[in-house]
Every structure is written in structure tokens, then in C-alpha cells.
């Protein structure tokens, strides 16, 4: 029996693969659980169209991420926070503060896509990496100043 997988199945195949399985395994497990659909002509056309559309969407997302990285350019973000006289910060600079600083500059980046190299607990210069897409990463400079 030929089926098209709708999910990754360990040891069998990946999503959108067409595989041959025993009829009982297909009818009694894969299809009722929603892991596969019967591989007929209409389902094959539907899967081909879904693959084509997903490729187009992924290409657009990557292009948008590259445009955002180019707009950011060599941005240096100034972050003001409370600090003691020795330059030690009360608390730490977090990704939320970096995301807010980017938003003030006109760049909307989710805080979950920001990675800080180490903890920022002193006044000074640091770098952070923006993970805009799986293939597009942008490094920005941070200047932490006492408020």
C-alpha cells in the first residue's frame, strides 16, 4: 500500500514522502492517527502544491530577514540602566531591553531571537546576535551606560 506521510515517522520517512507500507499498518495505524494519507492522484497533486507554496513562503521569509539585516547595518544600540559607582549594573541587561531599544529605533525583533554573548552585568561595550532566519544572523554592538 502506498501512502504519503503527513508527519515525520522515525524509521519510515519524512513529511511529504511517498512510502510503501503493509496494508494493515497503513489502514489501522498511519491513516487513523493522521500520520499519512492514501497516495492517489488528487492527494499527490495536493502535496506537490503544498510543497511549492511552502518553498515560496520560506523564500519570502528569508528575503525579508535579509532586508531587515541590511537596514540594521552597523547599528550601535545604547542602553541606559542603573549602575553603581564602580560600573556594576543593578541586575543585568536582558534581551527584553535590547528588543525595546531596537523597537525605539524602528526595528521589530522578537526578544526570543536575540542572543547575548555572556551576562551583561557591567557598564561597557558588548555584542548581541540577532537570529532573523535560520540562514540570516546579524551581529549588533551594545553600549551599556549608567543612567
TIROTOR-188399 format. One line per 8 residues: number of its first residue (from 1); their letters; for each residue x, y, z of N, C-alpha, C, O. Coordinates in pm, whole numbers. Layout:
REM residues N
NUM = A = X,Y,Z,X,Y,Z,X,Y,Z,X,Y,Z  ...;
REM end
This chain:
REM residues 147
1 = XXXXXXXX = 86,-118,0,0,0,0,90,123,0,185,132,78  60,218,-86,139,339,-97,67,452,-24,-51,477,-47  142,521,65,85,632,143,180,751,136,299,736,109  124,870,160,203,993,169,205,1034,316,99,1051,377  324,1049,371,336,1083,513,302,1230,536,344,1317,459  226,1258,642,192,1396,678,272,1442,800,257,1555,846  357,1352,851,444,1385,964,570,1301,952,573,1201,881  674,1342,1022,797,1264,1024,774,1139,1109,730,1149,1224;
9 = XXXXXXXX = 804,1022,1054,790,896,1126,929,834,1134,991,806,1032  977,813,1255,1111,759,1276,1122,619,1214,1041,531,1244  1220,600,1128,1242,471,1066,1161,448,940,1182,348,871  1068,539,907,984,521,789,1009,628,684,1028,598,566  1009,754,727,1033,863,633,998,997,692,964,1008,810  1006,1100,608,980,1237,650,850,1287,591,792,1223,502  804,1399,639,680,1459,592,686,1478,440,789,1517,386  575,1449,374,556,1460,229,628,1353,149,630,1360,26;
17 = XXXXXXXX = 687,1252,214,746,1139,142,637,1039,105,540,1022,179  653,973,-11,564,865,-51,636,735,-21,745,710,-71  573,649,62,636,524,105,540,407,86,418,425,84  596,287,73,518,164,67,517,101,205,622,82,266  397,70,255,382,4,384,286,-113,368,217,-124,267  282,-199,468,187,-310,465,46,-252,481,28,-154,554  -53,-311,415,-189,-255,419,-246,-239,560,-312,-140,588  -221,-334,648,-275,-324,784,-213,-208,860,-282,-138,934;
25 = XXXXXXXX = -82,-187,844,-12,-76,911,-65,58,862,-83,151,941  -89,67,733,-141,192,676,-283,220,719,-314,329,767  -373,119,702,-516,139,732,-547,148,881,-636,223,921  -474,72,963,-508,64,1106,-430,158,1195,-472,185,1308  -315,210,1147,-235,297,1233,-205,433,1169,-243,537,1224  -138,432,1054,-92,559,997,-207,652,958,-206,769,996  -304,602,885,-413,688,837,-505,733,952,-535,852,960  -551,644,1042,-637,691,1153,-569,789,1248,-634,878,1302;
33 = XXXXXXXX = -437,774,1268,-364,865,1357,-332,998,1290,-287,1091,1356  -356,1007,1158,-328,1132,1087,-183,1144,1044,-139,1253,1006  -108,1034,1048,33,1036,1009,51,1021,859,159,1047,806  -55,977,788,-42,953,645,-178,965,577,-283,960,642  -173,983,445,-294,980,362,-266,885,245,-151,861,210  -372,832,186,-356,739,74,-296,814,-44,-333,928,-72  -202,749,-113,-130,812,-223,-206,795,-354,-167,714,-438  -316,869,-372,-386,868,-501,-349,996,-576,-276,1080,-524;
41 = XXXXXXXX = -399,1010,-698,-358,1123,-783,-393,1258,-722,-312,1351,-725  -513,1271,-666,-554,1401,-610,-469,1439,-488,-432,1555,-471  -440,1340,-403,-356,1369,-286,-213,1403,-326,-150,1488,-262  -161,1338,-430,-26,1370,-478,-20,1514,-530,76,1586,-503  -123,1555,-604,-127,1693,-656,-133,1792,-541,-67,1896,-544  -214,1760,-439,-229,1848,-323,-95,1862,-250,-57,1973,-212  -24,1753,-229,106,1756,-161,207,1835,-242,284,1913,-187  209,1814,-375,301,1889,-461,276,2039,-452,370,2118,-447;
49 = XXXXXXXX = 148,2079,-449,113,2220,-437,155,2275,-300,206,2387,-292  135,2197,-194,175,2241,-60,327,2260,-51,374,2355,10  402,2171,-113,548,2183,-114,590,2309,-188,678,2382,-142  527,2333,-303,560,2452,-382,530,2580,-304,611,2673,-304  414,2586,-239,377,2705,-162,469,2724,-40,506,2837,-8  505,2616,27,593,2627,143,730,2679,100,792,2757,173  778,2636,-16,907,2685,-65,899,2835,-94,993,2909,-65  787,2880,-152,769,3022,-181,766,3104,-52,828,3210,-44;
57 = XXXXXXXX = 693,3056,49,684,3127,177,820,3134,246,858,3238,300  895,3023,244,1027,3021,307,1121,3117,237,1202,3184,302  1113,3126,105,1197,3218,29,1164,3362,64,1254,3445,77  1035,3393,80,992,3529,115,1039,3565,256,1085,3677,279  1028,3471,351,1073,3498,487,1223,3524,491,1269,3612,564  1300,3449,413,1445,3470,411,1477,3606,349,1567,3675,396  1406,3643,244,1430,3772,179,1398,3887,275,1472,3986,281  1287,3875,351,1251,3978,449,1357,3989,558,1391,4099,601;
65 = XXXXXXXX = 1410,3875,603,1514,3876,706,1641,3942,655,1706,4016,729  1678,3916,530,1797,3979,472,1779,4130,459,1873,4206,482  1658,4174,422,1631,4318,412,1643,4384,549,1701,4492,561  1589,4319,653,1598,4374,789,1744,4382,833,1784,4480,896  1823,4280,803,1965,4280,839,2038,4394,768,2125,4458,828  2004,4420,643,2067,4530,569,2026,4665,626,2108,4757,631  1899,4679,668,1853,4805,727,1924,4833,859,1960,4946,889  1943,4727,938,2009,4744,1067,2154,4788,1046,2203,4874,1118;
73 = XXXXXXXX = 2221,4731,949,2358,4772,915,2452,4763,1032,2456,4661,1101  2529,4868,1056,2626,4873,1165,2569,4949,1284,2632,5041,1336  2451,4910,1326,2382,4978,1436,2455,4955,1568,2496,4843,1600  2471,5062,1643,2521,5054,1780,2407,5099,1870,2361,5213,1862  2363,5010,1957,2248,5035,2042,2296,5079,2180,2374,5009,2245  2250,5197,2224,2284,5248,2357,2175,5208,2455,2057,5236,2432  2214,5144,2564,2120,5101,2666,2160,5167,2797,2272,5150,2845  2066,5243,2853,2091,5310,2981,2024,5228,3091,1908,5188,3079;
81 = XXXXXXXX = 2099,5205,3197,2047,5128,3310,2109,5180,3440,2212,5248,3437  2048,5147,3550,2100,5191,3679,2225,5111,3713,2228,4989,3699  2326,5183,3758,2453,5118,3792,2516,5189,3911,2489,5306,3937  2600,5117,3980,2673,5173,4093,2792,5255,4045,2818,5263,3925  2864,5316,4139,2978,5400,4103,3093,5319,4043,3175,5373,3968  3101,5190,4076,3208,5106,4022,3176,5056,3881,3260,4991,3818  3056,5086,3833,3016,5043,3699,2938,4913,3698,2903,4863,3592  2911,4858,3816,2834,4735,3825,2685,4767,3813,2634,4856,3881;
89 = XXXXXXXX = 2617,4694,3726,2475,4719,3700,2390,4653,3809,2422,4545,3857  2281,4722,3847,2185,4663,3939,2099,4568,3859,2007,4611,3790  2126,4438,3867,2057,4339,3786,2142,4305,3665,2264,4290,3677  2080,4292,3549,2153,4262,3425,2073,4314,3307,1952,4333,3317  2142,4337,3196,2075,4377,3073,2021,4250,3009,2094,4152,2992  1893,4251,2974,1828,4133,2919,1789,4155,2773,1800,4266,2720  1744,4048,2711,1701,4056,2571,1577,4144,2556,1554,4201,2449  1498,4155,2662,1380,4243,2657,1422,4388,2639,1361,4461,2560;
97 = XXXXXXXX = 1525,4431,2712,1574,4568,2699,1633,4592,2560,1617,4700,2503  1701,4492,2506,1758,4506,2372,1646,4515,2268,1653,4596,2176  1543,4430,2283,1429,4433,2190,1357,4568,2197,1316,4621,2094  1342,4623,2318,1278,4754,2333,1363,4863,2267,1309,4953,2202  1494,4856,2284,1584,4954,2221,1577,4946,2069,1579,5048,2001  1569,4825,2015,1556,4808,1870,1422,4862,1821,1413,4921,1713  1317,4841,1901,1184,4889,1863,1182,5042,1858,1117,5100,1771  1252,5108,1951,1261,5254,1950,1330,5304,1825,1298,5412,1774;
105 = XXXXXXXX = 1425,5226,1774,1496,5263,1650,1416,5228,1525,1455,5265,1414  1303,5156,1542,1218,5123,1429,1235,4982,1376,1187,4951,1267  1302,4894,1451,1323,4756,1409,1248,4664,1504,1273,4664,1624  1155,4586,1450,1073,4497,1533,1136,4358,1531,1118,4282,1436  1210,4324,1639,1273,4194,1651,1224,4130,1781,1226,4193,1886  1180,4005,1772,1131,3933,1888,1247,3907,1985,1357,3874,1942  1222,3921,2113,1326,3904,2214,1382,3762,2214,1497,3741,2254  1303,3665,2170,1348,3526,2167,1451,3502,2057,1519,3399,2056;
113 = XXXXXXXX = 1462,3597,1964,1557,3582,1854,1686,3660,1879,1766,3679,1787  1705,3704,2004,1825,3779,2040,1909,3694,2134,1858,3642,2234  2036,3680,2103,2129,3604,2188,2240,3696,2235,2303,3765,2154  2263,3697,2365,2369,3779,2424,2487,3688,2454,2470,3578,2506  2606,3735,2420,2726,3657,2449,2765,3679,2595,2832,3778,2626  2724,3591,2685,2754,3605,2828,2652,3695,2897,2556,3740,2835  2675,3720,3024,2588,3809,3102,2641,3951,3094,2762,3973,3094  2549,4046,3088,2588,4187,3087,2559,4243,3226,2445,4276,3258;
121 = XXXXXXXX = 2664,4252,3308,2647,4300,3445,2739,4416,3477,2746,4461,3591  2809,4467,3375,2898,4581,3392,2870,4682,3282,2820,4646,3174  2901,4807,3308,2892,4911,3207,3004,4885,3106,3116,4853,3145  2973,4898,2977,3075,4876,2876,3016,4843,2740,2898,4866,2715  3100,4787,2653,3058,4752,2517,3047,4601,2504,3133,4527,2550  2939,4557,2439,2911,4416,2422,2857,4393,2281,2832,4488,2207  2839,4265,2246,2775,4231,2118,2661,4135,2145,2662,4057,2240  2561,4144,2057,2448,4051,2061,2423,4003,1919,2452,4074,1823;
129 = XXXXXXXX = 2368,3884,1907,2342,3825,1777,2191,3815,1758,2120,3761,1843  2143,3868,1645,2002,3860,1610,1984,3742,1515,2046,3739,1408  1901,3646,1553,1874,3529,1469,1747,3558,1389,1638,3519,1430  1763,3625,1276,1649,3670,1197,1588,3559,1114,1468,3562,1085  1667,3461,1074,1623,3347,994,1727,3239,1015,1837,3267,1063  1695,3115,979,1793,3009,1003,1922,3030,923,2026,2974,957  1915,3109,816,2034,3138,737,2080,3283,747,2181,3320,687  2007,3366,823,2041,3509,834,2061,3545,982,1967,3545,1061;
137 = XXXXXXXX = 2186,3574,1016,2218,3617,1152,2287,3752,1142,2366,3776,1051  2257,3841,1236,2313,3977,1233,2369,4009,1370,2302,3990,1471  2491,4057,1375,2555,4095,1500,2541,4247,1518,2566,4324,1426  2501,4288,1639,2490,4430,1669,2576,4463,1790,2603,4378,1874  2619,4588,1797,2701,4634,1910,2611,4699,2013,2517,4771,1978  2639,4673,2141,2564,4731,2251,2659,4815,2335,2771,4772,2365  2615,4933,2372,2691,5017,2465,2602,5036,2587,2497,5100,2580  2645,4979,2698,2569,4988,2822,2625,5104,2903,2744,5108,2936;
145 = XXX = 2537,5200,2936,2576,5320,3007,2501,5332,3137,2389,5282,3150  2563,5398,3235,2495,5423,3363,2393,5533,3344,2420,5631,3274  2278,5518,3406,2169,5615,3394,2183,5723,3499,2101,5814,3505;
REM end
